[in-house]
Amino acid sequence: MLSLLLGLFPIPAGPIAQATPIQQTEPDSPGNREAAEDEILTPLPIQRREVMQPNEVRMLPGRLDSVPVFNSNSPEVVLTEGILLSTFPPNGMADPSAHLNYPMQGRFDVFSHHISRASASQEGRTLFQGVMVYNPGPRTVEVSVSEAASYISRFDAPFKPLPAYVEDPIGAVYSGSGSRVVGDVLRGRRRGGWRPRLRLAPRQAEMLMNANIPVGKVTPSSNTRSTLIRAEATGPVYLASLAMFSPKTPDGREQVPRLRDWQLLLVRGRLSGPRDVVPTSPGLAATASRFFYGRVAGVARGSSWDATLADPGVNELRIPQPGMGISYPIATLPRGTLGTNQVQSAPMLARYSDTAYAAHGNYGVQYNLTLPLANRTNAPRQVAVLFQTPLKDDSSRGGLRFLEPPEERVFFRGPIRLQYLDDEGNFQDRFVHVVQHRGEQGQPLMMLNLRPGTKRSVQVSFLYPPDATPPQVLTVQTLP
């Protein structure tokens, strides 16, 4: 029977608008201490207050494209080897429920984000992640890779404190594997020895990725691997993301898994674990006391969101009144639409029953936003473009809520590309690495001086990075 199953695989070779305090939040730090000396050594609790920016919050125009995304993010923490995500057909597999039977053809993306922990180490062995691609058809298929990057947080891209904004002209600024991956892909790079194309004969499989997630032998210890690939196939192909502890030689040395090892795991294996929290049904979003989004494992629809942010019926965005702002939410999700009732989460074309109903957060999705700014007043105006992280909300409260000071928790870390003509008429193409915390109002990414009756277009592009927590907003403000 096993030989029949293996027949699938022939063995190959800062605020600008005024902020109004509305309440105080609870201190983050512990409070009273019994011993006086402990009280002296303990930092005073941070007093935070909510502030309101009376911005006009508009629904983000445009929509996601129809490019399928192979999205492997569950289980996020991988403790047992097995199948992370498979779009293979279930026929002949040991665990048919682990295979979604969804062939990919034409343009598609591969997004993956998984964590290995020292407690997952099986006799001290290293965890590997493999992404397999298989041609089931009677003709040769070519898979081309245009952009690709994959990094581990230790030691390719360690999490490190960075200023809120850092100019990054060459792509050398990052904090964490997700930040570095989206930075490479945003610049159109294929980094790390990726093969630009794979030629798959009929019924042939190849490894698109075969990479380790080392954690060492000391607990507690963990490591994260983030991966983003943009690819195109000339015919139908199946994909599988798999987790395996390194095979060992008879004398105990670790080996890199071979294609044959991955094939055996795909056919014989079951879903990797531990399984994440089961998501709440979308129908209960408005009524459930607690709402669990779940982790994504499946095929999502949508790789990019292109939009022109203009006023209704015209091809320009008239700047707001002095001291006011217009905000467009980014990566909105159920119970976090900021009053727009717009959920931007990519819908799932195929998924496991215990994983997310939508790709909440749109990790790896590229936003390309054009702002055709126009000053239709009789006075010169100074205009700022900001990226902000308001408090998550699902209703309109006459603006956006922030915290002063923001929390310590980082809610966004990644690069943003800005393209525009400056006040001297010179074309600027800037990359700015942004770090924002929960409730952070942010400082201007750029500022323009617009003369009366003039227009100037600004292009803002970024990939929503792994490790971020939605939603954010893109804001246009006119200075007082």
C-alpha positions in Angstrom: 0.0 0.0 0.0 2.8 2.4 0.9 4.4 1.9 -2.5 1.1 2.8 -4.1 0.9 6.0 -2.0 4.5 6.9 -2.8 3.6 6.6 -6.5 2.5 10.2 -6.2 6.2 11.0 -6.2 8.6 9.4 -8.7 12.0 9.6 -6.9 13.8 12.5 -8.6 17.2 13.7 -8.4 3.6 63.3 17.4 0.0 64.8 17.3 -0.8 67.6 14.9 -4.5 67.8 15.5 -5.4 68.8 19.1 -5.7 65.9 21.5 -8.5 66.0 24.1 -8.1 63.9 27.2 -11.2 61.7 27.8 -10.2 59.2 30.5 -7.3 57.6 32.4 -6.3 54.0 31.9 -5.0 51.7 34.6 -1.3 51.8 35.4 0.7 49.2 33.5 3.2 48.6 36.3 2.5 46.8 39.6 1.3 49.0 42.3 1.9 48.7 46.1 4.9 46.9 47.6 5.0 45.7 51.2 8.7 46.6 51.8 9.7 50.3 51.7 13.0 49.5 50.0 11.1 47.7 47.2 8.9 50.7 46.8 12.0 52.9 46.3 13.4 50.5 43.7 10.0 50.0 41.9 9.4 52.5 39.0 6.3 54.7 39.5 3.4 53.4 37.5 2.9 55.0 34.1 -0.2 57.2 34.0 -1.8 57.0 30.6 -4.8 58.9 29.3 -6.9 58.5 26.2 -6.9 61.4 23.8 -9.1 62.0 20.8 -8.1 63.3 17.4 -11.3 64.6 15.6 -10.3 63.1 12.3 -12.7 62.3 9.6 -12.4 58.5 9.2 -13.2 57.2 5.7 -13.5 53.8 4.3 -10.4 52.8 2.3 -11.2 52.8 -1.4 -10.2 49.9 -3.7 -10.1 46.2 -2.9 -7.9 43.2 -2.7 -6.9 41.6 -6.0 -7.7 38.0 -6.7 -4.2 36.5 -6.5 -4.3 33.4 -4.2 -2.0 33.3 -1.2 -0.7 30.1 0.3 -0.9 31.2 3.9 0.8 29.0 6.5 0.5 30.5 10.0 -1.1 27.8 12.1 0.0 26.4 14.4 2.1 29.5 15.1 4.2 27.7 17.6 5.3 24.3 16.2 6.0 21.6 18.8 5.3 18.5 16.8 6.3 17.6 13.3 3.7 17.1 10.6 1.7 19.0 8.0 1.4 22.7 8.5 -0.6 23.3 5.3 -1.3 21.1 2.3 -3.3 21.9 -0.9 -2.7 18.4 -2.2 -5.7 16.1 -2.9 -6.6 13.8 0.0 -6.7 10.6 -2.0 -4.2 8.1 -0.7 -3.1 10.2 2.2 -2.9 8.8 5.8 -4.9 11.9 7.0 -7.2 13.0 4.3 -8.5 16.0 6.4 -5.0 17.5 6.3 -5.2 18.1 2.6 -7.3 20.9 1.1 -7.2 19.9 -2.6 -6.6 23.3 -4.0 -4.3 23.5 -7.0 -2.5 26.8 -7.7 -1.9 28.2 -11.2 -0.7 31.5 -12.6 0.3 34.2 -10.1 0.4 33.1 -6.4 2.1 34.0 -3.2 3.5 31.9 -0.4 3.4 33.4 3.1 4.6 31.6 6.1 5.3 32.5 9.8 6.1 29.9 12.4 7.9 29.7 15.8 10.1 26.9 17.1 10.7 26.6 20.9 13.4 24.7 22.8 10.7 22.6 24.5 9.8 21.4 20.9 13.3 19.9 20.5 13.0 16.2 20.0 16.2 14.7 21.5 17.9 18.0 20.8 17.1 17.9 17.1 16.6 21.0 14.9 13.2 21.8 13.5 13.1 22.2 9.7 10.4 23.8 7.6 9.9 22.7 4.0 7.7 24.0 1.3 7.1 21.4 -1.5 5.7 22.1 -5.0 4.3 19.2 -7.1 3.2 19.0 -10.7 0.3 16.6 -11.0 -0.3 17.1 -14.7 0.9 15.4 -17.9 3.0 18.4 -19.1 6.1 20.1 -17.7 5.3 23.1 -15.6 7.7 26.0 -14.9 7.4 27.8 -11.6 9.2 31.2 -11.6 10.1 33.2 -8.4 10.2 36.9 -8.9 10.7 38.1 -5.2 11.4 36.0 -2.2 12.9 36.3 1.3 13.0 34.1 4.4 14.7 35.0 7.7 14.9 33.8 11.3 14.7 36.2 14.2 17.8 34.6 15.7 20.2 35.5 14.2 19.2 36.8 10.7 16.9 39.5 12.0 16.9 39.9 15.8 14.2 42.0 17.5 15.9 45.2 18.5 14.7 48.6 19.7 14.6 51.2 17.0 13.5 54.8 16.8 10.0 55.5 15.6 11.2 56.5 12.1 14.5 55.6 10.5 15.4 56.5 6.9 16.5 53.3 5.1 17.7 53.9 1.6 19.4 50.5 1.1 17.2 48.2 3.2 19.6 47.7 6.1 17.1 48.6 8.9 14.9 46.0 10.4 13.7 44.5 13.7 12.5 40.9 13.6 12.2 38.5 10.8 8.8 39.8 9.5 10.2 43.4 9.3 13.2 42.2 7.2 11.2 39.9 4.9 8.7 42.6 3.9 11.5 45.1 3.4 13.2 42.8 0.8 10.0 42.0 -1.1 8.9 45.7 -1.1 12.2 46.5 -2.9 11.6 43.7 -5.4 14.4 41.5 -4.1 15.0 37.8 -4.2 17.4 37.2 -1.3 19.0 34.1 0.1 19.9 31.8 -2.8 16.3 31.2 -4.2 16.2 29.5 -7.5 14.6 31.9 -10.0 12.7 29.1 -11.7 11.9 25.4 -11.2 11.1 23.1 -14.1 8.8 20.3 -12.9 8.3 17.3 -15.2 5.0 15.4 -15.0 4.4 14.0 -11.5 7.6 15.6 -10.2 8.0 17.3 -6.8 10.7 19.8 -5.7 11.4 21.7 -2.5 10.8 25.4 -3.0 12.2 25.9 0.6 14.1 23.6 3.0 15.2 25.7 5.9 15.9 25.2 9.6 14.5 27.1 12.7 17.2 26.5 15.2 16.6 27.2 18.9 19.6 25.7 20.7 19.5 23.5 23.8 18.8 26.0 26.5 15.2 26.7 27.7 13.4 29.0 27.5 14.5 29.7 23.9 12.6 30.3 20.7 13.1 31.3 17.1 10.8 32.6 14.4 11.0 32.1 10.6 9.1 34.4 8.3 8.9 33.8 4.6 7.3 35.6 1.7 7.5 34.4 -2.0 5.9 35.8 -5.1 5.7 33.1 -7.8 4.0 32.1 -11.0 3.2 28.7 -12.4 2.5 27.8 -16.1 0.2 25.0 -15.0 -1.5 23.6 -12.0 0.7 22.7 -9.0 0.0 21.6 -5.4 1.9 23.1 -2.4 2.6 21.8 1.1 4.2 23.4 4.1 5.7 20.8 6.4 7.6 20.7 9.8 10.1 18.0 10.5 12.8 17.4 13.1 16.2 16.8 11.5 16.9 13.1 10.6 20.0 11.7 12.3 22.8 9.5 10.9 23.5 6.2 12.7 26.3 8.0 14.7 23.9 10.7 15.9 24.7 13.6 13.5 21.9 15.8 12.3 21.1 15.9 8.6 19.1 18.2 6.4 15.9 16.5 5.4 15.9 15.2 1.8 13.1 15.4 -0.7 12.2 11.7 0.0 11.9 12.5 3.7 9.5 15.3 3.0 7.5 13.1 0.7 7.1 10.4 3.3 6.0 13.0 5.9 3.4 14.4 3.5 1.9 11.0 2.7 2.1 9.5 6.2 1.8 12.6 8.4 -1.0 14.4 10.2 -1.5 18.0 11.1 1.2 19.5 13.1 0.5 20.7 16.7 -0.4 22.0 19.1 -3.5 23.3 17.4 -4.3 27.0 18.0 -7.4 28.4 19.7 -10.5 27.7 17.5 -11.8 30.9 16.0 -15.2 32.4 16.8 -17.8 32.1 14.1 -18.1 35.4 12.1 -21.8 35.3 12.7 -21.1 35.9 16.4 -18.8 38.9 15.9 -21.4 41.4 17.2 -22.6 39.4 20.2 -19.8 37.2 21.5 -18.4 38.4 24.8 -14.9 37.3 23.6 -13.9 37.0 20.0 -11.1 34.8 18.8 -9.8 35.5 15.3 -7.7 32.3 15.1 -4.5 31.7 13.1 -4.5 31.2 9.4 -3.8 28.0 7.5 -5.2 27.8 4.0 -5.5 29.7 0.8 -6.5 33.3 1.0 -7.7 35.5 -1.8 -5.7 38.8 -2.2 -2.0 39.7 -2.5 -2.3 43.5 -3.0 -4.6 46.4 -2.4 -4.4 49.3 -4.9 -6.4 52.4 -4.3 -6.6 56.1 -5.1 -7.6 58.1 -2.0 -9.8 60.8 -3.5 -13.0 62.7 -2.7 -16.2 61.2 -4.1 -16.7 62.0 -7.8 -13.4 63.7 -8.4 -9.8 62.6 -8.9 -8.3 64.6 -6.1 -8.2 64.6 -2.3 -9.0 68.1 -1.1 -6.9 68.7 2.0 -8.8 69.2 5.3 -9.3 72.4 7.1 -6.3 73.6 9.2 -5.9 71.5 12.3 -8.0 68.7 11.0 -7.3 65.3 9.4 -8.7 62.7 7.1 -7.8 59.1 8.1 -8.0 55.9 6.0 -8.0 52.6 8.1 -5.5 49.9 7.2 -6.0 46.1 7.8 -9.4 46.5 9.5 -11.0 43.4 10.8 -14.2 42.3 12.6 -14.7 44.4 15.8 -12.0 46.7 14.6 -13.3 48.7 11.6 -12.9 52.1 13.3 -16.5 52.9 12.5 -16.3 52.3 8.8 -17.9 48.8 8.8 -15.2 47.8 6.3 -13.5 44.5 6.9 -10.3 44.4 4.8 -9.3 40.8 5.9 -8.6 38.6 2.9 -11.3 35.9 2.5 -10.3 32.3 2.6 -10.7 30.1 -0.5 -9.7 26.9 1.4 -9.0 26.4 5.1 -8.9 23.9 8.0 -12.0 23.9 10.1 -10.1 24.9 13.3 -8.3 27.9 11.7 -9.2 31.5 10.9 -12.3 32.2 8.7 -10.3 35.1 7.0 -6.7 36.2 6.8 -7.0 38.8 9.6 -4.2 41.3 9.5 -3.5 40.7 5.8 0.1 39.8 6.6 2.3 40.0 3.5 -0.3 41.9 1.6 1.0 45.0 -0.3 -0.9 48.3 0.0 -0.3 50.7 -2.9 -2.1 54.0 -2.0 -2.1 57.1 -4.2 -3.0 60.4 -2.5 -3.8 63.2 -5.2 -3.6 66.1 -2.7 -5.2 69.3 -3.8 -5.2 72.7 -2.1 -8.5 74.4 -3.2 -8.2 77.2 -0.7 -7.0 80.8 -1.2 -4.0 80.4 1.1 -0.8 78.3 1.1 -1.1 75.2 3.4 1.4 72.9 5.0 0.2 69.3 4.8 1.5 66.2 6.6 1.1 62.5 5.9 1.2 60.2 9.0 1.0 56.5 9.8 -0.8 56.0 13.1 -1.9 53.2 15.5 -5.2 54.3 17.2 -6.9 52.2 19.8 -8.9 49.4 18.2 -12.6 50.3 17.9 -15.6 49.2 15.9 -17.8 52.3 16.2 -17.5 56.0 15.2 -16.8 58.3 18.1 -16.2 61.4 16.2 -12.5 60.7 15.6 -9.7 58.3 16.7 -8.6 57.4 20.2 -4.9 57.3 21.1 -2.9 57.0 24.3 -0.5 59.5 25.9 2.0 58.1 26.3 1.6 55.0 24.1 1.9 51.6 25.5 5.2 49.7 25.4 3.8 47.0 23.2 4.9 47.3 19.6 2.0 47.1 17.2 3.8 47.8 13.9 7.4 47.4 12.7 8.2 47.6 9.0 9.2 49.8 6.1 7.0 52.3 4.3 7.9 53.6 0.8 7.0 57.3 -0.1 7.2 58.6 -3.6 6.4 62.3 -4.4 7.7 65.6 -5.7 9.1 67.8 -2.9 8.7 71.5 -2.6 11.7 72.1 -4.9 10.2 69.9 -7.6 12.7 67.1 -7.0 11.4 63.5 -7.2 11.8 61.7 -3.8 11.7 57.9 -3.4 12.2 57.2 0.3 12.0 54.1 2.4 11.2 54.8 6.1 11.3 52.0 8.7 8.4 52.6 11.1 8.0 51.3 14.7 4.7 52.1 16.5 3.2 51.1 19.8 -0.4 50.7 20.7 -2.2 54.1 20.8 0.7 56.0 19.1 -0.3 59.1 17.2 3.0 59.3 15.2 4.9 62.1 13.7 4.7 63.1 10.0 6.4 60.7 7.6 6.6 63.7 5.2 5.4 67.3 4.8 4.5 69.3 1.8 3.8 73.0 1.2 0.9 73.4 -1.2 0.3 76.8 -2.9 -3.3 77.8 -3.5 -5.0 76.0 -6.3 -2.2 73.4 -6.7 -2.1 69.6 -6.7 0.6 67.1 -5.8 0.4 63.3 -5.8 1.9 61.1 -3.1 2.4 57.4 -3.5 2.5 55.3 -0.2 3.4 51.6 -0.5 4.1 49.0 2.2 3.5 45.3 2.9 1.6 44.6 6.1 4.3 42.9 8.2 4.1 39.8 10.4 4.2 40.5 14.1 2.0 43.6 13.6 -1.3 44.1 15.3 -4.1 45.8 13.3 -5.6 48.2 12.6 -3.6 51.3 11.7 -4.5 54.4 9.7 -3.0 56.5 7.0 -3.8 60.2 7.8 -3.6 63.4 5.9 -3.5 66.5 8.2 -3.4 70.2 7.4 -1.3 72.1 10.0 -3.0 74.9 11.8 
